[in-house]
Amino acid sequence: MVKEQTHPPVKLDAEQRADLLRRSYAAWFKAGGTETPTERSGVKMRLGLAYVVLHGAGGVLAVYRVRPDTQTLRALKRWPKSLES
């Protein structure tokens, strides 16, 4: 069983959230994604970590974790189920 860690909360303003969402769209299409993410896509916080979740018509297309120190995006192959809703 994986132990849940809590991290110091990352504080993002509206401009930073918009920039992360824009960069995640670019990463999605650069990786070969063909389906356009919907307006349900956005930045979500879980246990102090920030994630960018791209939703499509059929569900979650991709999830990117945001590094708190450099705000770089990392594509996840598996993500917490709580991010899907």
HELIX and SHEET records of a PDB file:
HELIX    1   1 ALA A   14  LYS A   30  1                                  17    
HELIX    2   2 LYS A   81  LEU A   83  5                                   3    
SHEET    1   A 4 GLY A  42  ARG A  46  0                                        
SHEET    2   A 4 LEU A  49  GLY A  56 -1                                        
SHEET    3   A 4 GLY A  59  VAL A  66 -1                                        
SHEET    4   A 4 LEU A  73  ALA A  75 -1                                        
END                                                                             
